[in-house]
Amino acid sequence: MINVHPSLLPGLRGAAPVEWAIIRGHETTGVTIMQLDAGMDSGPILHQIPHRIGADVTGGELSAHLAEMGAQALIETLALMEQSDPPPQPVPQNEARATLAPKLTRETARVDWTTDARTISCLIRGLDPRPGAWTELRDVEIKLFTPKVMEPPFPGTGAPGEVLSAEGSLVVATGPFKDLGGGTVEIFEVQPAGKERMPTSDWLRGARLKAGARFT
């Protein structure tokens, strides 16, 4: 039996390799054609195709692209197995380089505003469209989408999670970048609890949110 896996094994074995590739800020992922064994994504490798992860790509976009790549890689592998003499030989995975991509949990998806803006941006993009990275405002859940990291110098400072601006988009203070002080992320789409996903500008017209409010 052979299988298509959306990562470059032995990296990112498990249930959510596409999302974790973005969440962890990887620059490259890909697809692997492998033989199944008794372990979890641990069988020998027949074929791999790398893919560079775009700076603004979402989990949904990357998943769709890797699905197309995986289908093509599977066709190529089956053709080689049928036509090559000798056929391609499976290569055992290097267990020392194995990493895991565990199932996503609700706690995984919660934004930790004390981390830096790039980390938060990767989390939001990796979990777009599902399950969606979430936070709370006045004890009400809201999901965040379409982030933009605001590079230093930053437009104002604040405590992690503090709204610095609510004029058309959300500008929120984050934890510090390494050696750069406090960070800032801008959010362009949201999904309030019980409502559809919408542009942040539309939500702000009815939310009456002001600078100084704080996400938790």
C-alpha positions as CSV (number, residue, x, y, z in Angstrom):
1,M,0.0,0.0,0.0
2,I,1.2,3.5,-0.8
3,N,0.1,6.9,0.6
4,V,0.3,10.6,-0.2
5,H,1.3,12.8,2.7
6,P,1.4,16.6,2.6
7,S,4.8,17.3,4.1
8,L,8.4,16.3,3.4
9,L,8.7,13.3,5.7
10,P,10.0,12.6,8.2
11,G,9.0,16.1,9.1
12,L,5.5,16.8,10.2
13,R,4.1,13.4,10.7
14,G,0.5,13.3,11.9
15,A,-3.0,14.8,11.5
16,A,-2.3,18.4,10.6
17,P,1.0,18.8,8.6
18,V,-0.3,21.6,6.4
19,E,-1.4,23.8,9.3
20,W,1.6,23.2,11.4
21,A,4.0,24.0,8.5
22,I,2.6,27.5,8.5
23,I,2.1,27.9,12.3
24,R,5.7,27.0,12.8
25,G,6.9,29.4,10.2
26,H,8.5,26.9,7.9
27,E,9.7,28.3,4.6
28,T,9.4,24.9,2.7
29,T,7.0,21.9,2.8
30,G,6.0,19.5,0.0
31,V,4.4,16.1,-0.6
32,T,5.7,12.6,0.0
33,I,4.7,9.4,-1.6
34,M,5.4,6.6,0.9
35,Q,4.8,3.0,1.6
36,L,2.5,2.3,4.6
37,D,3.8,0.5,7.6
38,A,2.5,-0.1,11.1
39,G,3.6,3.3,12.4
40,M,2.2,6.8,11.9
41,D,3.5,8.2,8.6
42,S,6.7,6.4,9.2
43,G,7.0,4.1,6.2
44,P,9.8,4.3,3.6
45,I,9.7,7.1,1.0
46,L,9.2,6.5,-2.7
47,H,9.1,10.1,-4.0
48,Q,9.1,13.7,-2.7
49,I,8.4,17.1,-4.3
50,P,9.3,20.2,-2.3
51,H,7.2,23.4,-2.3
52,R,8.1,26.9,-1.0
53,I,5.5,28.3,1.4
54,G,4.3,31.8,0.3
55,A,4.6,34.6,2.9
56,D,0.9,35.3,3.0
57,V,-0.5,31.8,2.2
58,T,-3.3,30.4,4.3
59,G,-3.8,26.8,5.5
60,G,-6.7,26.4,3.1
61,E,-4.7,27.7,0.1
62,L,-1.7,25.6,0.9
63,S,-3.8,22.5,1.4
64,A,-5.4,22.9,-2.0
65,H,-2.1,23.3,-3.7
66,L,-0.5,20.3,-2.0
67,A,-3.5,18.2,-2.9
68,E,-2.8,19.0,-6.6
69,M,0.9,18.3,-6.2
70,G,0.2,15.1,-4.4
71,A,-2.1,13.8,-7.1
72,Q,0.6,14.5,-9.7
73,A,3.3,13.0,-7.6
74,L,1.2,9.8,-7.1
75,I,0.8,9.5,-10.9
76,E,4.5,9.9,-11.4
77,T,5.3,7.3,-8.8
78,L,2.9,4.7,-10.1
79,A,4.3,5.2,-13.6
80,L,7.8,4.7,-12.4
81,M,6.8,1.6,-10.5
82,E,5.2,0.2,-13.6
83,Q,7.7,1.2,-16.2
84,S,11.1,1.4,-14.5
85,D,13.4,-1.7,-14.5
86,P,14.3,-1.9,-11.7
87,P,11.4,0.0,-10.0
88,P,12.2,2.9,-7.6
89,Q,13.4,1.5,-4.2
90,P,11.8,2.9,-1.1
91,V,14.2,4.8,1.2
92,P,13.7,4.4,5.0
93,Q,12.9,7.6,6.9
94,N,15.6,9.1,9.2
95,E,13.9,8.7,12.6
96,A,16.3,11.3,14.1
97,R,14.8,14.0,12.0
98,A,11.1,13.1,12.6
99,T,8.8,15.8,13.9
100,L,5.1,15.7,14.7
101,A,2.1,17.6,13.5
102,P,-0.6,16.7,16.1
103,K,-4.3,17.1,15.8
104,L,-5.4,20.8,16.3
105,T,-7.1,21.6,19.5
106,R,-9.2,24.5,20.7
107,E,-6.3,25.6,22.9
108,T,-3.9,25.4,20.0
109,A,-6.1,27.9,18.1
110,R,-6.3,30.5,20.9
111,V,-4.1,33.5,20.2
112,D,-1.4,34.1,22.8
113,W,-0.9,37.9,22.6
114,T,2.3,37.7,24.6
115,T,4.1,36.0,21.6
116,D,5.5,38.2,18.8
117,A,3.5,39.5,15.8
118,R,5.1,37.1,13.3
119,T,4.2,34.0,15.5
120,I,0.6,35.3,15.8
121,S,0.4,36.0,12.1
122,C,1.5,32.4,11.3
123,L,-1.1,31.0,13.7
124,I,-3.9,33.0,12.1
125,R,-2.9,32.1,8.6
126,G,-2.3,28.4,9.4
127,L,-5.8,28.0,10.9
128,D,-7.6,29.9,8.0
129,P,-10.3,28.9,7.1
130,R,-10.7,26.2,9.7
131,P,-10.8,26.0,12.7
132,G,-9.8,29.7,12.8
133,A,-7.6,31.3,15.4
134,W,-9.6,32.9,18.1
135,T,-9.4,35.3,21.0
136,E,-11.9,37.0,23.4
137,L,-13.1,40.5,23.7
138,R,-15.2,41.3,26.8
139,D,-15.6,37.5,27.3
140,V,-17.0,37.0,23.8
141,E,-15.1,34.9,21.3
142,I,-14.0,36.3,18.0
143,K,-12.0,34.6,15.2
144,L,-9.3,36.5,13.4
145,F,-8.2,36.3,9.7
146,T,-6.0,38.1,7.2
147,P,-3.2,39.4,9.4
148,K,-0.4,41.8,8.5
149,V,2.7,42.0,10.6
150,M,3.7,45.7,11.1
151,E,7.4,45.9,11.0
152,P,9.4,48.3,13.3
153,P,9.2,51.2,13.9
154,F,5.8,50.4,15.4
155,P,2.9,52.8,15.3
156,G,2.5,53.2,19.1
157,T,3.0,50.8,21.9
158,G,0.7,48.9,24.2
159,A,0.3,45.8,26.4
160,P,-0.1,42.5,24.5
161,G,-3.6,42.3,23.1
162,E,-4.3,46.0,23.5
163,V,-6.1,47.6,20.6
164,L,-3.9,50.5,19.3
165,S,-6.3,51.5,16.5
166,A,-9.8,50.6,15.4
167,E,-10.0,52.9,12.3
168,G,-11.0,50.6,9.4
169,S,-8.8,47.8,10.5
170,L,-7.7,46.4,13.9
171,V,-4.1,47.2,15.0
172,V,-3.3,45.2,18.1
173,A,-0.2,45.2,20.2
174,T,1.7,41.9,20.6
175,G,4.6,40.5,22.6
176,P,8.1,41.7,21.6
177,F,10.1,40.6,18.6
178,K,13.5,39.3,19.6
179,D,15.8,42.3,20.3
180,L,13.2,44.7,18.8
181,G,10.8,45.5,21.6
182,G,7.1,45.4,21.3
183,G,5.3,44.2,18.2
184,T,2.1,45.0,16.3
185,V,-0.3,43.0,14.0
186,E,-3.0,44.4,11.8
187,I,-6.2,42.3,11.3
188,F,-8.4,42.8,8.2
189,E,-11.1,40.1,8.6
190,V,-13.0,38.8,11.7
191,Q,-15.7,36.4,12.5
192,P,-17.7,37.3,15.7
193,A,-19.4,34.5,17.6
194,G,-22.6,33.5,15.8
195,K,-21.9,35.5,12.7
196,E,-20.3,35.1,9.3
197,R,-16.8,36.1,8.5
198,M,-16.6,39.7,7.4
199,P,-14.1,42.6,6.7
200,T,-12.9,44.2,10.0
201,S,-14.1,47.5,8.7
202,D,-17.7,46.2,8.5
203,W,-17.5,44.8,12.0
204,L,-16.0,47.9,13.5
205,R,-19.0,50.0,12.3
206,G,-21.2,48.2,14.8
207,A,-18.8,47.1,17.4
208,R,-18.0,50.6,18.8
209,L,-14.5,49.5,19.6
210,K,-12.0,52.1,20.6
211,A,-8.3,52.1,21.2
212,G,-7.4,50.8,24.6
213,A,-9.8,47.8,24.5
214,R,-8.0,44.6,25.1
215,F,-8.2,41.1,23.6
216,T,-7.5,38.2,25.9
